Amino acid sequence: MTMPPTDRILRLNAVLDRTGLSRATLYRKVQAGTFPKQIRIATRCMGWRESAINDWVRNPMFWTVEDADKRQRASSL
């Protein structure tokens, strides 16, 4: 029996490598709602869900936070 893949948490450098964005551009896109939001890992530690980054990489021009929220709600049902 195979286990479903887990959703890893990626740190900033891994996200920058996968997307090709600069740090400033990444945070600007987060503020604009055109890039996935970070999640808190610990008190002073943030990261991004790998699945959210993969969704963004598949369609960076038209990705929005609202679309991601809808997908997340639909998958949890």
Helices and strands as residue ranges (DSSP letters): E 9-10, H 12-19, H 23-32, E 39-42, E 45-49, H 50-58, H 65-76
